[in-house]
């Protein structure tokens, strides 16, 4: 996450939480790139597998009401 956005999200009371999709879809050998298996071949957008990886990264427990 870029430092400016991280400061905003971590320091804001307007946001109840965050989901870290970066860890789910980044290339382990080059963390600033999308994993080739999740890339739509443009280095910017996700393919179906990328969106599925993002969905599986969500812990559904955090969406439950207290």
C-alpha positions as CSV (number, residue, x, y, z in Angstrom):
1,X,0.0,0.0,0.0
2,X,1.3,3.5,-0.8
3,X,2.3,5.5,2.3
4,X,-0.3,8.2,1.8
5,X,-3.2,5.8,1.5
6,X,-1.9,3.8,4.4
7,X,-1.7,6.8,6.6
8,X,-5.3,7.8,5.6
9,X,-6.8,4.4,6.2
10,X,-4.9,3.6,9.4
11,X,-5.5,7.0,10.9
12,X,-9.1,7.5,9.9
13,X,-12.1,6.9,12.2
14,X,-14.3,6.8,9.1
15,X,-13.0,3.4,8.1
16,X,-14.0,0.4,10.3
17,X,-11.4,-1.9,8.8
18,X,-9.5,-2.8,5.7
19,X,-9.0,-5.8,3.4
20,X,-5.5,-6.5,2.2
21,X,-6.0,-7.7,-1.4
22,X,-2.4,-6.8,-2.3
23,X,-1.1,-9.9,-0.4
24,X,-3.6,-12.1,-2.2
25,X,-2.7,-11.1,-5.8
26,X,0.9,-9.8,-5.8
27,X,3.8,-11.7,-7.4
28,X,5.9,-13.1,-4.6
29,X,9.1,-12.7,-6.6
30,X,8.3,-9.1,-7.5
31,X,5.8,-7.7,-4.9
32,X,5.0,-4.5,-6.9
33,X,3.6,-6.6,-9.7
34,X,0.4,-8.6,-10.0
35,X,1.1,-12.4,-10.0
36,X,1.1,-13.6,-13.6
37,X,-1.6,-16.1,-12.8
38,X,-3.9,-13.3,-11.8
39,X,-3.0,-10.7,-14.4
40,X,-5.3,-9.9,-17.4
41,X,-2.1,-9.5,-19.5
42,X,-1.9,-5.7,-19.1
43,X,-0.1,-5.5,-15.7
44,X,-3.0,-3.5,-14.3
45,X,-6.2,-5.5,-14.3
46,X,-7.1,-8.8,-12.8
47,X,-8.4,-11.9,-14.6
48,X,-11.1,-14.2,-13.2
49,X,-8.6,-16.1,-11.1
50,X,-7.4,-12.8,-9.6
51,X,-10.9,-11.8,-8.6
52,X,-11.4,-15.2,-7.1
53,X,-8.1,-14.9,-5.1
54,X,-9.4,-11.6,-3.8
55,X,-12.7,-13.1,-2.8
56,X,-11.0,-16.0,-1.0
57,X,-8.8,-13.5,0.9
58,X,-11.8,-12.0,2.7
59,X,-12.4,-13.4,6.2
60,X,-16.2,-13.5,6.2
61,X,-16.2,-13.2,10.0
62,X,-15.3,-9.6,9.8
63,X,-18.5,-8.9,7.9
64,X,-20.8,-10.2,10.7
65,X,-22.6,-7.7,12.8
66,X,-21.3,-7.5,16.4
